[in-house]
Amino acid sequence: MRVPFNQLHSLHAAQRESLAKALLDVLDSGWFVLGPQVDQFERDFAGYCGVPHCIGVGNGSEALELALRALGVAASDRVACVANAGYYASTAIIACAARPLFVEIGQRSLQLDVLALDAILLQRPRALVVTHLYGQLADIETIVTRSRAAGVPVVEDCAQAHGARRDGRMAGSFGDLGCYSFYPTKNLGALGDGGAVVTRDQALADRVRQLRQYGWGDKYSVELGGGRNSRLDELQAAVLNVELPLLDVRNERRRQIAALYQEGINHPAIHLHERGGDDDVVHLYVVRCKQRDRLQQHLAHCGVQSVVHFPIPDHRQLAVSASDDVPSLPTTERACAEVLSLPCHPALTDAEVLHVIAACNDFER
């Protein structure tokens, strides 16, 4: 048996007719940018997230950048973030000509460590980006409370956490702004790039709307610096309008797969993290192994495709490693050397899951 990491064709097969109709409706409408499909998605996704405002943008990275710019982040500012989340927050920070200020992660959660954050907040960063890594909400209530007490606004990176909720509140509704990616492999994915910023704050929403389209007030009148062309197009919005009603059911299937892994994988060299619950939509099912490369080779031999998310911590990337201010982040570096993502998506069958479990348990150290 071969188990690919993602099976997007299988995921969308049941919606083939609905997706085809949605795309043809856009073609027939003759309206391809910032039209009725985007309006509908922005209304519906804002309602789903429990906030009044959603602004569709070009992709998740630009969502982060525009959120930071809306907060006034500019050249030489410092913005705090973790260093084990794929360099996406760092990309947005650097795009604003600001500098990342890296925060250590927790040993068990692999999320931003609240105790480490306290020391960072004393340095008064201009903003904080909190990534809900692997689909699990970080300790976002505590983080927001402490950050606001320090006068530091919070941007939630929800690119892996569509639908995650805690005590009835959705990812993206805790901080000042929440940023989403709709890359095809996300829990809520389009058929290409797309993103969104959500917020409760009218003034921030207005700024993001201007920034996504050149900083315009009236057409061709540039009123706000730092703007760019970053618009969710009608075709991708139409796809998302088909996919959004399926999100909660698909997330529950991810939780079922994670539960099977949690119960079935029993190997002394493979460490499992606690998974499941409403605040975990299991975008990625990640294990840790000190012999990670050997385990990945073994799984490939068994027909199981796995992926490392993410192998290089941000502060060790070539783009920033020449800095004089390279922090000590031992927990982050150990995690990046050990993490391995197993297949976990709604199209995965129980038989495929059991095959992955057997392959893990057959690993010879």
C-alpha positions as a Markdown table, in Angstrom:
| # | Residue | x | y | z |
|---|---|---|---|---|
| 1 | Met | 0.0 | 0.0 | 0.0 |
| 2 | Arg | 1.2 | 3.5 | -0.8 |
| 3 | Val | 0.0 | 6.4 | 1.4 |
| 4 | Pro | 0.7 | 9.8 | -0.1 |
| 5 | Phe | 1.0 | 12.8 | 2.3 |
| 6 | Asn | -1.9 | 14.6 | 0.6 |
| 7 | Gln | -4.6 | 13.4 | -1.8 |
| 8 | Leu | -6.3 | 16.7 | -3.0 |
| 9 | His | -7.9 | 15.0 | -6.0 |
| 10 | Ser | -9.7 | 12.6 | -3.7 |
| 11 | Leu | -10.6 | 15.4 | -1.3 |
| 12 | His | -12.4 | 17.4 | -4.0 |
| 13 | Ala | -13.9 | 14.5 | -5.9 |
| 14 | Ala | -17.3 | 14.6 | -4.1 |
| 15 | Gln | -17.5 | 18.4 | -4.8 |
| 16 | Arg | -16.5 | 18.1 | -8.5 |
| 17 | Glu | -19.9 | 19.3 | -9.8 |
| 18 | Ser | -20.4 | 22.0 | -7.2 |
| 19 | Leu | -16.9 | 23.3 | -7.9 |
| 20 | Ala | -17.3 | 23.3 | -11.6 |
| 21 | Lys | -20.6 | 25.2 | -11.4 |
| 22 | Ala | -19.0 | 27.7 | -9.1 |
| 23 | Leu | -16.2 | 28.4 | -11.5 |
| 24 | Leu | -18.5 | 28.6 | -14.5 |
| 25 | Asp | -20.7 | 31.0 | -12.6 |
| 26 | Val | -17.7 | 33.3 | -12.2 |
| 27 | Leu | -16.8 | 33.0 | -15.9 |
| 28 | Asp | -20.4 | 33.8 | -16.9 |
| 29 | Ser | -20.6 | 36.8 | -14.5 |
| 30 | Gly | -17.7 | 38.6 | -16.2 |
| 31 | Trp | -16.5 | 39.8 | -12.7 |
| 32 | Phe | -13.2 | 38.4 | -11.7 |
| 33 | Val | -11.7 | 40.6 | -8.9 |
| 34 | Leu | -13.4 | 41.9 | -5.7 |
| 35 | Gly | -16.9 | 41.0 | -6.8 |
| 36 | Pro | -19.9 | 39.2 | -5.3 |
| 37 | Gln | -18.1 | 35.9 | -4.6 |
| 38 | Val | -15.5 | 37.7 | -2.5 |
| 39 | Asp | -18.2 | 39.7 | -0.8 |
| 40 | Gln | -20.1 | 36.5 | 0.1 |
| 41 | Phe | -17.0 | 34.7 | 1.4 |
| 42 | Glu | -15.9 | 37.7 | 3.5 |
| 43 | Arg | -19.4 | 37.9 | 5.1 |
| 44 | Asp | -19.6 | 34.1 | 5.7 |
| 45 | Phe | -16.0 | 33.6 | 7.0 |
| 46 | Ala | -16.3 | 36.6 | 9.3 |
| 47 | Gly | -19.5 | 35.1 | 10.7 |
| 48 | Tyr | -17.8 | 31.7 | 11.0 |
| 49 | Cys | -14.9 | 33.3 | 12.9 |
| 50 | Gly | -17.2 | 35.3 | 15.1 |
| 51 | Val | -15.9 | 38.7 | 14.1 |
| 52 | Pro | -17.4 | 41.5 | 12.2 |
| 53 | His | -14.7 | 41.9 | 9.6 |
| 54 | Cys | -13.0 | 39.7 | 7.0 |
| 55 | Ile | -10.8 | 41.1 | 4.2 |
| 56 | Gly | -9.8 | 38.7 | 1.4 |
| 57 | Val | -6.2 | 39.0 | 0.2 |
| 58 | Gly | -3.8 | 37.3 | -2.1 |
| 59 | Asn | -2.3 | 34.7 | 0.2 |
| 60 | Gly | -1.5 | 34.0 | 3.8 |
| 61 | Ser | 2.0 | 35.6 | 3.8 |
| 62 | Glu | 0.5 | 38.8 | 2.5 |
| 63 | Ala | -2.2 | 38.6 | 5.1 |
| 64 | Leu | 0.5 | 38.7 | 7.8 |
| 65 | Glu | 2.3 | 41.5 | 6.1 |
| 66 | Leu | -0.7 | 43.7 | 5.7 |
| 67 | Ala | -1.9 | 43.0 | 9.3 |
| 68 | Leu | 1.5 | 44.2 | 10.5 |
| 69 | Arg | 1.4 | 47.2 | 8.3 |
| 70 | Ala | -2.1 | 48.0 | 9.5 |
| 71 | Leu | -0.6 | 48.1 | 13.1 |
| 72 | Gly | 2.0 | 50.6 | 11.9 |
| 73 | Val | 5.0 | 48.2 | 11.9 |
| 74 | Ala | 7.8 | 49.9 | 9.9 |
| 75 | Ala | 11.5 | 50.0 | 9.3 |
| 76 | Ser | 13.7 | 49.0 | 12.3 |
| 77 | Asp | 10.8 | 47.9 | 14.4 |
| 78 | Arg | 11.1 | 44.6 | 16.1 |
| 79 | Val | 8.3 | 42.0 | 15.9 |
| 80 | Ala | 8.2 | 38.9 | 18.2 |
| 81 | Cys | 7.5 | 35.4 | 16.8 |
| 82 | Val | 8.6 | 31.8 | 17.2 |
| 83 | Ala | 11.3 | 30.4 | 15.0 |
| 84 | Asn | 9.9 | 26.9 | 14.4 |
| 85 | Ala | 7.0 | 27.7 | 12.1 |
| 86 | Gly | 8.5 | 27.8 | 8.6 |
| 87 | Tyr | 9.8 | 31.4 | 8.3 |
| 88 | Tyr | 6.3 | 32.7 | 7.2 |
| 89 | Ala | 6.0 | 35.2 | 10.0 |
| 90 | Ser | 9.6 | 36.2 | 9.6 |
| 91 | Thr | 9.0 | 36.8 | 5.9 |
| 92 | Ala | 6.1 | 39.1 | 6.6 |
| 93 | Ile | 8.1 | 41.0 | 9.3 |
| 94 | Ile | 11.1 | 41.4 | 7.0 |
| 95 | Ala | 8.8 | 42.6 | 4.2 |
| 96 | Cys | 7.8 | 45.5 | 6.5 |
| 97 | Ala | 11.6 | 46.3 | 6.9 |
| 98 | Ala | 11.2 | 45.2 | 10.5 |
| 99 | Arg | 13.3 | 42.6 | 12.4 |
| 100 | Pro | 12.1 | 39.4 | 13.9 |
| 101 | Leu | 12.6 | 39.0 | 17.7 |
| 102 | Phe | 12.5 | 35.2 | 18.3 |
| 103 | Val | 10.7 | 33.7 | 21.2 |
| 104 | Glu | 11.5 | 30.2 | 22.6 |
| 105 | Ile | 8.9 | 27.4 | 22.4 |
| 106 | Gly | 7.6 | 25.0 | 25.1 |
| 107 | Gln | 9.1 | 21.5 | 25.2 |
| 108 | Arg | 5.8 | 19.7 | 25.2 |
| 109 | Ser | 3.5 | 22.0 | 23.1 |
| 110 | Leu | 6.1 | 23.3 | 20.6 |
| 111 | Gln | 4.1 | 26.5 | 20.7 |
| 112 | Leu | 5.2 | 29.9 | 22.0 |
| 113 | Asp | 6.3 | 29.6 | 25.6 |
| 114 | Val | 4.5 | 32.1 | 27.8 |
| 115 | Leu | 7.4 | 32.3 | 30.3 |
| 116 | Ala | 9.8 | 33.1 | 27.5 |
| 117 | Leu | 7.4 | 35.7 | 26.2 |
| 118 | Asp | 7.6 | 37.7 | 29.5 |
| 119 | Ala | 11.3 | 38.5 | 28.9 |
| 120 | Ile | 10.6 | 39.4 | 25.3 |
| 121 | Leu | 7.8 | 41.8 | 26.2 |
| 122 | Leu | 10.2 | 43.7 | 28.4 |
| 123 | Gln | 12.0 | 44.6 | 25.2 |
| 124 | Arg | 8.8 | 46.3 | 23.9 |
| 125 | Pro | 8.4 | 44.8 | 20.5 |
| 126 | Arg | 6.2 | 46.7 | 18.1 |
| 127 | Ala | 3.9 | 43.7 | 17.7 |
| 128 | Leu | 3.7 | 39.9 | 18.4 |
| 129 | Val | 2.8 | 37.2 | 15.9 |
| 130 | Val | 1.4 | 34.1 | 17.5 |
| 131 | Thr | 1.3 | 31.0 | 15.3 |
| 132 | His | -1.2 | 28.3 | 16.1 |
| 133 | Leu | 1.2 | 25.6 | 15.0 |
| 134 | Tyr | 0.1 | 22.2 | 13.5 |
| 135 | Gly | -3.6 | 23.2 | 14.0 |
| 136 | Gln | -3.5 | 23.6 | 17.8 |
| 137 | Leu | -4.4 | 26.8 | 19.5 |
| 138 | Ala | -1.5 | 28.3 | 21.4 |
| 139 | Asp | -2.1 | 29.6 | 25.0 |
| 140 | Ile | -3.6 | 32.5 | 23.3 |
| 141 | Glu | -5.7 | 33.9 | 26.1 |
| 142 | Thr | -2.7 | 34.2 | 28.4 |
| 143 | Ile | -0.5 | 35.5 | 25.6 |
| 144 | Val | -3.1 | 38.2 | 24.7 |
| 145 | Thr | -3.6 | 39.3 | 28.3 |
| 146 | Arg | 0.1 | 39.7 | 28.9 |
| 147 | Ser | 0.8 | 41.3 | 25.6 |
| 148 | Arg | -1.9 | 43.9 | 26.0 |
| 149 | Ala | -0.8 | 44.7 | 29.5 |
| 150 | Ala | 2.6 | 45.5 | 27.9 |
| 151 | Gly | 1.1 | 47.6 | 25.1 |
| 152 | Val | 2.0 | 45.0 | 22.4 |
| 153 | Pro | -0.7 | 44.2 | 19.8 |
| 154 | Val | -1.1 | 40.6 | 18.8 |
| 155 | Val | -1.5 | 39.1 | 15.3 |
| 156 | Glu | -2.7 | 35.5 | 15.2 |
| 157 | Asp | -1.2 | 33.4 | 12.4 |
| 158 | Cys | -4.1 | 31.0 | 11.8 |
| 159 | Ala | -2.8 | 29.5 | 8.6 |
| 160 | Gln | -2.9 | 26.0 | 10.1 |
| 161 | Ala | -5.9 | 26.5 | 12.5 |
| 162 | His | -9.1 | 27.0 | 10.4 |
| 163 | Gly | -11.9 | 26.1 | 12.7 |
| 164 | Ala | -10.0 | 25.7 | 15.9 |
| 165 | Arg | -12.0 | 27.0 | 18.9 |
| 166 | Arg | -11.7 | 27.3 | 22.6 |
| 167 | Asp | -14.7 | 28.0 | 24.9 |
| 168 | Gly | -16.7 | 29.0 | 21.8 |
| 169 | Arg | -14.1 | 31.5 | 20.4 |
| 170 | Met | -12.5 | 30.8 | 17.1 |
| 171 | Ala | -8.9 | 31.1 | 16.0 |
| 172 | Gly | -8.3 | 34.7 | 14.8 |
| 173 | Ser | -10.8 | 36.2 | 17.2 |
| 174 | Phe | -8.5 | 36.6 | 20.3 |
| 175 | Gly | -5.9 | 39.0 | 19.1 |
| 176 | Asp | -6.0 | 42.3 | 17.3 |
| 177 | Leu | -6.0 | 40.6 | 13.9 |
| 178 | Gly | -6.1 | 37.0 | 12.6 |
| 179 | Cys | -4.5 | 35.9 | 9.4 |
| 180 | Tyr | -5.4 | 32.9 | 7.3 |
| 181 | Ser | -4.0 | 31.1 | 4.3 |
| 182 | Phe | -6.2 | 29.2 | 1.8 |
| 183 | Tyr | -3.3 | 27.4 | 0.1 |
| 184 | Pro | -4.8 | 24.1 | -1.3 |
| 185 | Thr | -3.4 | 21.9 | 1.4 |
| 186 | Lys | -4.9 | 23.9 | 4.3 |
| 187 | Asn | -7.9 | 22.7 | 6.3 |
| 188 | Leu | -9.9 | 25.2 | 4.3 |
| 189 | Gly | -8.1 | 25.3 | 0.9 |
| 190 | Ala | -8.7 | 27.0 | -2.4 |
| 191 | Leu | -7.6 | 25.7 | -5.8 |
| 192 | Gly | -4.7 | 28.2 | -5.8 |
| 193 | Asp | -3.4 | 30.9 | -3.5 |
| 194 | Gly | -5.7 | 33.0 | -1.3 |
| 195 | Gly | -5.7 | 34.5 | 2.2 |
| 196 | Ala | -7.7 | 36.6 | 4.6 |
| 197 | Val | -7.4 | 39.0 | 7.6 |
| 198 | Val | -10.1 | 38.9 | 10.2 |
| 199 | Thr | -10.6 | 41.4 | 13.0 |
| 200 | Arg | -13.1 | 43.0 | 15.5 |
| 201 | Asp | -11.6 | 46.4 | 15.0 |
| 202 | Gln | -13.3 | 48.6 | 12.4 |
| 203 | Ala | -10.3 | 51.0 | 12.0 |
| 204 | Leu | -7.8 | 48.1 | 11.4 |
| 205 | Ala | -10.2 | 46.5 | 8.9 |
| 206 | Asp | -10.4 | 49.7 | 7.0 |
| 207 | Arg | -6.6 | 50.0 | 6.9 |
| 208 | Val | -6.2 | 46.4 | 5.6 |
| 209 | Arg | -8.8 | 47.0 | 2.9 |
| 210 | Gln | -6.9 | 50.0 | 1.8 |
| 211 | Leu | -3.5 | 48.3 | 2.0 |
| 212 | Arg | -4.6 | 45.3 | -0.1 |
| 213 | Gln | -5.3 | 47.6 | -3.0 |
| 214 | Tyr | -2.4 | 50.0 | -3.3 |
| 215 | Gly | -3.3 | 52.1 | -0.3 |
| 216 | Trp | -6.2 | 53.7 | -2.3 |
| 217 | Gly | -8.9 | 55.7 | -0.7 |
| 218 | Asp | -10.8 | 56.7 | -3.9 |
| 219 | Lys | -9.6 | 54.9 | -7.0 |
| 220 | Tyr | -6.1 | 56.0 | -8.0 |
| 221 | Ser | -5.8 | 58.1 | -4.9 |
| 222 | Val | -3.1 | 56.7 | -2.7 |
| 223 | Glu | -3.8 | 57.7 | 0.8 |
| 224 | Leu | -1.9 | 55.1 | 2.8 |
| 225 | Gly | 1.7 | 54.1 | 2.4 |
| 226 | Gly | 2.8 | 50.5 | 2.2 |
| 227 | Gly | -0.1 | 49.3 | 0.1 |
| 228 | Arg | 0.2 | 46.6 | -2.5 |
| 229 | Asn | -1.9 | 44.5 | -5.0 |
| 230 | Ser | -3.1 | 41.7 | -2.8 |
| 231 | Arg | -6.7 | 40.7 | -3.6 |
| 232 | Leu | -8.6 | 37.4 | -3.2 |
| 233 | Asp | -9.9 | 36.8 | -6.7 |
| 234 | Glu | -13.4 | 35.7 | -7.6 |
| 235 | Leu | -12.5 | 32.2 | -8.7 |
| 236 | Gln | -10.8 | 31.3 | -5.5 |
| 237 | Ala | -13.6 | 32.9 | -3.4 |
| 238 | Ala | -16.1 | 30.9 | -5.3 |
| 239 | Val | -14.2 | 27.7 | -4.5 |
| 240 | Leu | -14.0 | 28.7 | -0.8 |
| 241 | Asn | -17.8 | 29.4 | -0.8 |
| 242 | Val | -18.2 | 25.7 | -1.7 |
| 243 | Glu | -15.7 | 24.4 | 0.7 |
| 244 | Leu | -16.5 | 26.5 | 3.9 |
| 245 | Pro | -19.6 | 24.5 | 4.8 |
| 246 | Leu | -17.5 | 21.3 | 4.8 |
| 247 | Leu | -14.8 | 22.6 | 7.1 |
| 248 | Asp | -16.1 | 21.3 | 10.5 |
| 249 | Val | -16.9 | 17.8 | 9.2 |
| 250 | Arg | -13.4 | 17.6 | 7.6 |
| 251 | Asn | -11.8 | 18.8 | 10.8 |
| 252 | Glu | -13.6 | 16.1 | 12.8 |
| 253 | Arg | -12.2 | 13.5 | 10.4 |
| 254 | Arg | -8.8 | 14.8 | 11.1 |
| 255 | Arg | -9.4 | 14.4 | 14.8 |
| 256 | Gln | -10.5 | 10.8 | 14.2 |
| 257 | Ile | -7.3 | 10.0 | 12.3 |
| 258 | Ala | -5.2 | 11.6 | 15.1 |
| 259 | Ala | -7.1 | 9.5 | 17.7 |
| 260 | Leu | -6.2 | 6.4 | 15.7 |
| 261 | Tyr | -2.6 | 7.4 | 15.6 |
| 262 | Gln | -2.6 | 8.2 | 19.3 |
| 263 | Glu | -4.0 | 4.8 | 20.2 |
| 264 | Gly | -2.1 | 2.8 | 17.7 |
| 265 | Ile | 1.5 | 4.1 | 17.5 |
| 266 | Asn | 3.5 | 2.5 | 20.3 |
| 267 | His | 7.2 | 2.7 | 19.7 |
| 268 | Pro | 9.8 | 3.8 | 22.2 |
| 269 | Ala | 11.7 | 5.9 | 19.7 |
| 270 | Ile | 8.6 | 7.8 | 18.5 |
| 271 | His | 7.3 | 10.5 | 20.8 |
| 272 | Leu | 3.6 | 11.6 | 20.4 |
| 273 | His | 2.2 | 14.9 | 21.4 |
| 274 | Glu | -1.2 | 15.3 | 23.0 |
| 275 | Arg | -3.7 | 15.9 | 20.2 |
| 276 | Gly | -7.5 | 16.4 | 19.9 |
| 277 | Gly | -10.2 | 18.6 | 21.3 |
| 278 | Asp | -12.1 | 21.5 | 19.8 |
| 279 | Asp | -8.9 | 23.7 | 19.9 |
| 280 | Asp | -7.0 | 21.3 | 17.7 |
| 281 | Val | -8.0 | 20.8 | 14.0 |
| 282 | Val | -4.9 | 18.6 | 13.4 |
| 283 | His | -3.7 | 20.4 | 10.3 |
| 284 | Leu | -0.5 | 18.4 | 10.7 |
| 285 | Tyr | 0.0 | 15.2 | 12.8 |
| 286 | Val | 3.6 | 15.6 | 14.0 |
| 287 | Val | 5.7 | 13.1 | 15.9 |
| 288 | Arg | 9.2 | 13.4 | 17.2 |
| 289 | Cys | 12.1 | 11.0 | 16.8 |
| 290 | Lys | 15.8 | 11.5 | 17.4 |
| 291 | Gln | 16.5 | 9.2 | 14.4 |
| 292 | Arg | 14.1 | 11.3 | 12.3 |
| 293 | Asp | 15.9 | 10.8 | 9.0 |
| 294 | Arg | 16.1 | 7.1 | 9.5 |
| 295 | Leu | 12.4 | 6.9 | 10.4 |
| 296 | Gln | 11.5 | 8.9 | 7.3 |
| 297 | Gln | 13.5 | 6.6 | 5.1 |
| 298 | His | 11.8 | 3.6 | 6.8 |
| 299 | Leu | 8.4 | 5.0 | 6.2 |
| 300 | Ala | 9.2 | 5.7 | 2.5 |
| 301 | His | 10.3 | 2.1 | 2.1 |
| 302 | Cys | 6.9 | 1.1 | 3.5 |
| 303 | Gly | 5.1 | 3.3 | 1.0 |
| 304 | Val | 4.3 | 6.1 | 3.5 |
| 305 | Gln | 5.1 | 9.6 | 2.5 |
| 306 | Ser | 6.1 | 12.0 | 5.3 |
| 307 | Val | 7.2 | 15.6 | 5.5 |
| 308 | Val | 9.3 | 17.6 | 7.9 |
| 309 | His | 7.5 | 20.8 | 9.1 |
| 310 | Phe | 9.9 | 22.5 | 9.6 |
| 311 | Pro | 13.6 | 21.5 | 9.4 |
| 312 | Ile | 15.4 | 24.9 | 9.7 |
| 313 | Pro | 14.6 | 27.3 | 12.5 |
| 314 | Asp | 14.2 | 30.9 | 11.4 |
| 315 | His | 17.2 | 32.2 | 13.2 |
| 316 | Arg | 19.4 | 29.6 | 11.4 |
| 317 | Gln | 18.1 | 30.5 | 7.9 |
| 318 | Leu | 20.7 | 32.1 | 5.6 |
| 319 | Ala | 18.7 | 35.3 | 5.4 |
| 320 | Val | 19.1 | 36.0 | 9.1 |
| 321 | Ser | 22.1 | 33.9 | 10.3 |
| 322 | Ala | 24.6 | 36.7 | 9.7 |
| 323 | Ser | 22.9 | 38.8 | 12.3 |
| 324 | Asp | 24.8 | 39.8 | 15.4 |
| 325 | Asp | 21.7 | 39.1 | 17.5 |
| 326 | Val | 21.3 | 35.3 | 17.0 |
| 327 | Pro | 19.3 | 34.1 | 20.1 |
| 328 | Ser | 19.8 | 30.9 | 22.1 |
| 329 | Leu | 16.8 | 28.7 | 21.3 |
| 330 | Pro | 17.8 | 25.2 | 22.3 |
| 331 | Thr | 14.2 | 23.8 | 22.5 |
| 332 | Thr | 13.4 | 25.2 | 19.1 |
| 333 | Glu | 16.5 | 23.7 | 17.5 |
| 334 | Arg | 15.9 | 20.3 | 19.1 |
| 335 | Ala | 12.3 | 20.3 | 17.8 |
| 336 | Cys | 13.3 | 21.2 | 14.3 |
| 337 | Ala | 15.8 | 18.3 | 14.3 |
| 338 | Glu | 13.2 | 15.8 | 15.4 |
| 339 | Val | 9.8 | 16.6 | 14.1 |
| 340 | Leu | 8.1 | 14.5 | 11.3 |
| 341 | Ser | 4.6 | 14.9 | 9.9 |
| 342 | Leu | 2.6 | 11.8 | 9.1 |
| 343 | Pro | -0.3 | 11.7 | 6.6 |
| 344 | Cys | -3.4 | 13.3 | 8.1 |
| 345 | His | -6.1 | 14.6 | 5.8 |
| 346 | Pro | -9.9 | 14.0 | 5.5 |
| 347 | Ala | -9.5 | 11.8 | 2.4 |
| 348 | Leu | -7.3 | 9.3 | 4.3 |
| 349 | Thr | -9.0 | 5.9 | 4.8 |
| 350 | Asp | -8.9 | 3.8 | 8.0 |
| 351 | Ala | -6.9 | 1.2 | 6.1 |
| 352 | Glu | -4.3 | 3.7 | 5.1 |
| 353 | Val | -4.1 | 5.0 | 8.7 |
| 354 | Leu | -3.6 | 1.5 | 10.0 |
| 355 | His | -0.8 | 1.0 | 7.4 |
| 356 | Val | 1.0 | 4.1 | 8.7 |
| 357 | Ile | 0.6 | 2.9 | 12.3 |
| 358 | Ala | 2.1 | -0.5 | 11.4 |
| 359 | Ala | 4.9 | 1.1 | 9.5 |
| 360 | Cys | 5.8 | 3.3 | 12.5 |
| 361 | Asn | 5.7 | 0.4 | 14.9 |
| 362 | Asp | 7.9 | -1.7 | 12.7 |
| 363 | Phe | 10.7 | 0.9 | 12.7 |
| 364 | Glu | 14.0 | -0.6 | 13.8 |
| 365 | Arg | 16.3 | 1.8 | 15.6 |
